[in-house]
Amino acid sequence: MTEFWHRAGPVLTMILLLVALWYAAAVALNAAWAKDKAARANTSLSFSELVADTMNQEKPLLPAPHQVVKEIYKTTVLKKITSKRSLIWHGWITLSATLLGFAFGTALGILLAIGIVYSRAMDMSVMPWVITSQTIPILAVAPMIIVVLNAVGVSGLLPKAIISMYLSFFPIVVGMVKGLRAPDQMQLDQMRTWNAGGATTFWKLRLPRSMPYLFASLKIGIAASLVGAIVGELPTGAVAGLGARLLAGSYYGQTIQIWSALICAAVLAAGLVALIGLIERITLRKMGMLQ
């Protein structure tokens, strides 16, 4: 029990602190509407009545935590998974685009990293363009990608996956380049002493040394890929996906719906990062890099 509290105590304390701050912010931001209603009804509100009103408004500026939890419960547990009002259904749509885009981004990032490490020409020419690509706001790029692909008859999952790839490949390129260059000169000279060729050096030295860097990049990449999938759903007027829930909520002022979709996206991202972390521990342990 002591060990559990030692590990989980700081996390639980921060969660409780954030929830308390969230409730305080909800009261502060929603109080104006409660006071306005009371003024129009020629009544006054005590502090307890004011707090109660701010906790139960239909379209609050900032929903209280319990309102978001109730909305998530209603749209997950109380809805069929196949229902278009189910957050699980919308989450699956976004997850599909996320995973496909992440797979594309991972493959592209690793291939570019290998080319950059082994080719000075690519290092001097491609790497600056890779960095420059990330200076363009994704909200400006996403509509152009979708319009161009729709013009050639490509729609549905693939455009969102390409936007996800656009965001996820960059950290993988940077991390993989760093990892492939991690072996020091002494180790490279040792491989030459053993008459190892470029392919052997790659598989036996550079790739194993790059694994910690790769997995760190994959954690960032999967989160970026989820953001890309959600952004890809916004400019299309999509009717499915967490981005569509955010869009519909903003259209109709349904702030509780917006926050429930945001929380679900955050939980989904945390789950994906945790999954990669688990794969990392298993892989590195089998490679003898972890005890």
Secondary structure, DSSP 8 states (H G I E B T S, - for coil): -HHHHHHHHHHHHHHHHHHHHHHHHHHHHHHHHHHHHHHHTT----HHHHHHHHTS-SS-SS--HHHHHHHHHHHHTSS-TTSTT-HHHHHHHHHHHHHHHHHHHHHHHHHHHHHHHH-HHHHHHHHHHHHHHTTS-HHHHHHHHHHHHHHTT--THHHHHHHHHHHHHHHHHHHHHHHHT-S-HHHHHHHHHTT--HHHHIIIIIHHHHHHHHHHHHHHHHHHHHHHHHHHHTTTT-SSSHHHHHHHHHHTT-HHHHHHHHHHHHHHHHHHHHHHHHHHHHHHHHTTS--
